[in-house]
Amino acid sequence: MKMALDDIDERLVIRGYGPGELAIGRQTYTSSLLLTPDGVLPDWEPNAVADITARHLLAVLDHRPELLILGTGERQDFPSPRLFVDLMDARVGYEVMDTAAACRTYNILLGEGRRVVAALLL
């Protein structure tokens, strides 16, 4: 799948996604990552939904998002709601979806100028 948007920072646009691979700007990534309004944080520690801890999600708050999008791989897979307590306390919204949908949603929100962070499992 190819994706493109105009009028936003090209380095932060998700250009394509396939199983085990994600193209952001001119770079290709093959491991889970965080995509923030300030850049890409590669090699995000969790590799599967079962590996995600509250500590992983708490690190997202450093980027002051208004919304976190969690892409859970090829299928939508919901982690325990307890993991999101810190985000809710900080009044940060979150959505859980498969990674392909998370990529599309991230690009749309980025294009709208929203302060969004994507946590993408590959």
Backbone as CSV, one residue per row, in Angstrom:
resi,resn,N_x,N_y,N_z,CA_x,CA_y,CA_z,C_x,C_y,C_z
1,MET,0.834,-1.154,0.000,0.000,0.000,0.000,0.885,1.224,0.000
2,LYS,0.600,2.199,-0.825,1.341,3.461,-0.888,0.485,4.562,-0.274
3,MET,1.144,5.494,0.424,0.435,6.614,1.028,1.246,7.879,0.815
4,ALA,0.557,9.023,0.684,1.260,10.295,0.557,0.340,11.445,0.927
5,LEU,0.910,12.448,1.552,0.190,13.673,1.883,1.077,14.852,1.513
6,ASP,0.474,16.000,1.234,1.221,17.209,0.921,1.188,18.150,2.117
7,ASP,2.085,19.115,2.119,2.107,20.200,3.095,2.417,19.763,4.528
8,ILE,3.162,18.702,4.718,3.605,18.313,6.046,5.064,17.894,5.969
9,ASP,5.691,17.737,7.104,7.096,17.357,7.163,7.288,15.984,6.518
10,GLU,7.944,15.957,5.392,8.132,14.722,4.617,8.826,13.626,5.411
11,ARG,9.680,14.010,6.365,10.404,13.014,7.155,9.478,12.216,8.056
12,LEU,8.274,12.718,8.306,7.356,12.082,9.246,6.187,11.382,8.570
13,VAL,6.108,11.456,7.266,4.995,10.843,6.541,5.263,9.354,6.331
14,ILE,4.279,8.549,6.652,4.380,7.114,6.386,4.071,6.909,4.914
15,ARG,5.062,6.452,4.167,4.934,6.276,2.717,4.410,4.900,2.331
16,GLY,4.616,3.912,3.182,4.138,2.579,2.866,4.301,1.636,4.033
17,TYR,3.471,0.603,4.044,3.521,-0.399,5.094,3.278,-1.756,4.469
18,GLY,4.046,-2.721,4.912,3.847,-4.112,4.536,4.275,-4.965,5.705
19,PRO,3.957,-6.241,5.694,4.335,-7.097,6.818,5.831,-6.993,7.130
20,GLY,6.133,-6.552,8.350,7.513,-6.466,8.798,8.312,-5.299,8.253
21,GLU,7.643,-4.341,7.593,8.375,-3.231,6.978,7.511,-1.975,6.952
22,LEU,8.168,-0.855,7.226,7.466,0.417,7.261,8.365,1.478,6.632
23,ALA,7.840,2.236,5.670,8.594,3.303,5.019,8.087,4.647,5.538
24,ILE,9.016,5.393,6.150,8.702,6.715,6.685,9.691,7.685,6.060
25,GLY,9.162,8.698,5.392,10.046,9.601,4.670,10.854,8.792,3.670
26,ARG,12.160,8.888,3.756,13.027,8.138,2.832,13.680,6.934,3.494
27,GLN,13.276,6.618,4.728,13.855,5.508,5.481,12.896,4.318,5.513
28,THR,13.454,3.130,5.581,12.659,1.920,5.762,13.035,1.320,7.112
29,TYR,12.028,0.911,7.875,12.221,0.342,9.208,11.665,-1.077,9.228
30,THR,12.339,-1.937,9.987,11.923,-3.340,10.053,11.682,-3.804,11.487
31,SER,11.604,-2.863,12.422,11.278,-3.215,13.805,10.299,-2.186,14.356
32,SER,9.641,-2.540,15.430,8.655,-1.662,16.053,9.268,-0.304,16.360
33,LEU,8.439,0.745,16.307,8.957,2.099,16.519,7.882,3.017,17.053
34,LEU,8.343,4.161,17.545,7.463,5.271,17.904,7.669,6.358,16.869
35,LEU,6.587,6.913,16.396,6.625,8.013,15.443,5.963,9.201,16.126
36,THR,6.763,10.239,16.368,6.288,11.402,17.114,6.273,12.626,16.205
37,PRO,5.676,13.712,16.646,5.713,14.933,15.840,7.130,15.469,15.642
38,ASP,8.073,14.959,16.437,9.451,15.438,16.365,10.386,14.480,15.632
39,GLY,9.943,13.281,15.332,10.797,12.343,14.622,10.476,10.892,14.911
40,VAL,11.314,10.023,14.393,11.148,8.589,14.537,12.060,8.094,15.655
41,LEU,11.503,7.290,16.537,12.283,6.627,17.580,12.269,5.138,17.251
42,PRO,13.307,4.670,16.541,13.322,3.278,16.086,13.577,2.305,17.232
43,ASP,13.364,1.045,16.940,13.639,-0.044,17.880,12.874,0.105,19.189
44,TRP,11.592,0.472,19.085,10.730,0.488,20.271,10.709,-0.924,20.806
45,GLU,10.872,-1.093,22.076,11.117,-2.386,22.700,10.061,-3.466,22.459
46,PRO,8.777,-3.199,22.618,7.836,-4.320,22.447,7.792,-4.810,20.995
47,ASN,7.688,-6.113,20.849,7.551,-6.707,19.514,6.173,-7.289,19.281
48,ALA,5.386,-7.371,20.342,4.029,-7.918,20.263,3.192,-7.238,21.339
49,VAL,1.890,-7.301,21.188,0.988,-6.678,22.153,1.247,-7.221,23.552
50,ALA,1.492,-8.508,23.672,1.741,-9.117,24.977,2.984,-8.563,25.659
51,ASP,3.894,-7.958,24.910,5.138,-7.398,25.464,4.959,-5.975,25.983
52,ILE,3.860,-5.316,25.651,3.676,-3.911,26.025,3.400,-3.803,27.523
53,THR,4.119,-2.873,28.153,3.892,-2.583,29.570,3.464,-1.123,29.706
54,ALA,2.991,-0.776,30.889,2.616,0.616,31.151,3.831,1.529,30.974
55,ARG,5.024,1.040,31.284,6.253,1.827,31.115,6.457,2.218,29.656
56,HIS,6.161,1.311,28.729,6.306,1.626,27.299,5.376,2.767,26.904
57,LEU,4.162,2.727,27.403,3.191,3.757,27.037,3.452,5.062,27.777
58,LEU,3.965,4.969,29.002,4.279,6.166,29.773,5.345,7.004,29.067
59,ALA,6.270,6.363,28.375,7.330,7.074,27.644,6.757,7.980,26.558
60,VAL,5.576,7.660,26.088,4.920,8.470,25.057,4.609,9.870,25.582
61,LEU,4.356,9.991,26.876,3.976,11.285,27.448,5.079,12.330,27.312
62,ASP,6.328,11.897,27.188,7.433,12.840,26.993,7.251,13.676,25.727
63,HIS,6.454,13.198,24.793,6.257,13.877,23.503,4.994,14.731,23.476
64,ARG,4.342,14.848,24.597,3.150,15.676,24.780,2.090,15.494,23.689
65,PRO,1.694,14.251,23.424,0.681,14.051,22.390,-0.715,14.385,22.908
66,GLU,-1.595,14.671,21.977,-3.002,14.747,22.336,-3.658,13.387,22.103
67,LEU,-2.980,12.548,21.282,-3.536,11.243,20.940,-2.409,10.255,20.661
68,LEU,-2.573,9.027,21.153,-1.680,7.920,20.833,-2.441,6.943,19.955
69,ILE,-1.818,6.556,18.866,-2.368,5.502,18.020,-1.456,4.294,18.173
70,LEU,-2.026,3.193,18.610,-1.269,1.956,18.784,-1.613,1.021,17.643
71,GLY,-0.621,0.722,16.807,-0.781,-0.233,15.711,-0.271,-1.581,16.176
72,THR,-1.133,-2.590,16.171,-0.824,-3.872,16.820,-0.399,-4.978,15.858
73,GLY,0.060,-4.625,14.678,0.500,-5.648,13.727,-0.564,-5.908,12.672
74,GLU,-0.573,-7.110,12.144,-1.498,-7.444,11.054,-2.956,-7.478,11.487
75,ARG,-3.193,-7.686,12.783,-4.563,-7.723,13.303,-4.705,-6.798,14.497
76,GLN,-5.893,-6.279,14.662,-6.184,-5.474,15.841,-6.186,-6.398,17.054
77,ASP,-5.422,-6.030,18.079,-5.288,-6.847,19.279,-5.215,-5.892,20.465
78,PHE,-6.189,-5.959,21.345,-6.276,-4.998,22.440,-5.454,-5.426,23.650
79,PRO,-4.529,-4.564,24.086,-3.835,-4.839,25.343,-4.766,-4.574,26.524
80,SER,-4.324,-4.924,27.696,-5.116,-4.688,28.902,-5.412,-3.203,29.048
81,PRO,-6.651,-2.844,29.354,-6.990,-1.434,29.568,-6.187,-0.796,30.706
82,ARG,-5.712,-1.589,31.649,-4.906,-1.058,32.762,-3.649,-0.365,32.263
83,LEU,-3.141,-0.772,31.098,-1.915,-0.172,30.567,-2.098,1.300,30.185
84,PHE,-3.335,1.720,30.001,-3.608,3.067,29.505,-3.982,4.062,30.603
85,VAL,-3.924,3.638,31.862,-4.332,4.509,32.968,-3.526,5.806,33.000
86,ASP,-2.199,5.710,32.855,-1.371,6.924,32.887,-1.722,7.880,31.756
87,LEU,-2.021,7.332,30.572,-2.428,8.184,29.453,-3.754,8.879,29.755
88,MET,-4.694,8.122,30.292,-5.994,8.714,30.614,-5.852,9.787,31.687
89,ASP,-5.012,9.522,32.701,-4.792,10.522,33.749,-4.180,11.802,33.176
90,ALA,-3.363,11.670,32.145,-2.738,12.827,31.492,-3.640,13.437,30.425
91,ARG,-4.840,12.901,30.285,-5.831,13.384,29.322,-5.350,13.238,27.876
92,VAL,-4.664,12.124,27.620,-4.218,11.771,26.274,-5.149,10.680,25.759
93,GLY,-5.760,10.929,24.611,-6.624,9.925,24.015,-5.798,8.816,23.389
94,TYR,-6.421,7.697,23.144,-5.711,6.605,22.472,-6.681,5.785,21.642
95,GLU,-6.138,5.206,20.600,-6.878,4.300,19.719,-6.002,3.089,19.454
96,VAL,-6.610,1.928,19.390,-5.908,0.685,19.097,-6.463,0.150,17.789
97,MET,-5.565,-0.163,16.843,-6.000,-0.679,15.543,-4.871,-1.497,14.937
98,ASP,-5.153,-2.205,13.852,-4.059,-2.906,13.183,-3.094,-1.860,12.630
99,THR,-1.862,-2.274,12.355,-0.833,-1.308,11.972,-1.132,-0.606,10.652
100,ALA,-1.732,-1.296,9.695,-2.067,-0.635,8.427,-3.047,0.516,8.665
101,ALA,-4.081,0.282,9.461,-5.051,1.335,9.777,-4.399,2.439,10.598
102,ALA,-3.490,2.072,11.497,-2.789,3.061,12.314,-1.943,3.981,11.437
103,CYS,-1.312,3.422,10.414,-0.506,4.232,9.493,-1.370,5.243,8.755
104,ARG,-2.496,4.790,8.237,-3.394,5.697,7.515,-3.916,6.798,8.440
105,THR,-4.329,6.405,9.635,-4.885,7.362,10.591,-3.833,8.377,11.029
106,TYR,-2.626,7.899,11.283,-1.533,8.797,11.666,-1.315,9.860,10.585
107,ASN,-1.229,9.448,9.325,-1.002,10.414,8.238,-2.112,11.445,8.161
108,ILE,-3.336,11.027,8.331,-4.466,11.958,8.282,-4.360,12.973,9.411
109,LEU,-4.120,12.489,10.633,-4.026,13.383,11.782,-2.815,14.304,11.691
110,LEU,-1.709,13.792,11.194,-0.520,14.617,10.980,-0.827,15.729,9.983
111,GLY,-1.528,15.375,8.915,-1.912,16.358,7.905,-2.848,17.425,8.441
112,GLU,-3.603,17.091,9.486,-4.501,18.056,10.123,-3.772,18.914,11.154
113,GLY,-2.481,18.626,11.346,-1.719,19.390,12.316,-1.919,18.939,13.752
114,ARG,-2.466,17.764,13.945,-2.700,17.246,15.296,-1.391,16.753,15.904
115,ARG,-1.276,16.817,17.191,-0.090,16.345,17.920,-0.335,14.876,18.265
116,VAL,0.068,14.006,17.344,-0.218,12.578,17.457,1.085,11.794,17.535
117,VAL,1.077,10.712,18.317,2.186,9.764,18.377,1.649,8.422,17.936
118,ALA,2.400,7.747,17.086,2.040,6.394,16.656,3.053,5.419,17.250
119,ALA,2.555,4.426,17.936,3.377,3.314,18.438,3.031,2.132,17.545
120,LEU,3.980,1.741,16.711,3.684,0.779,15.645,4.478,-0.509,15.831
121,LEU,3.748,-1.602,15.999,4.360,-2.925,16.100,4.470,-3.503,14.690
122,LEU,5.647,-4.014,14.359,5.841,-4.616,13.033,5.967,-6.124,13.146
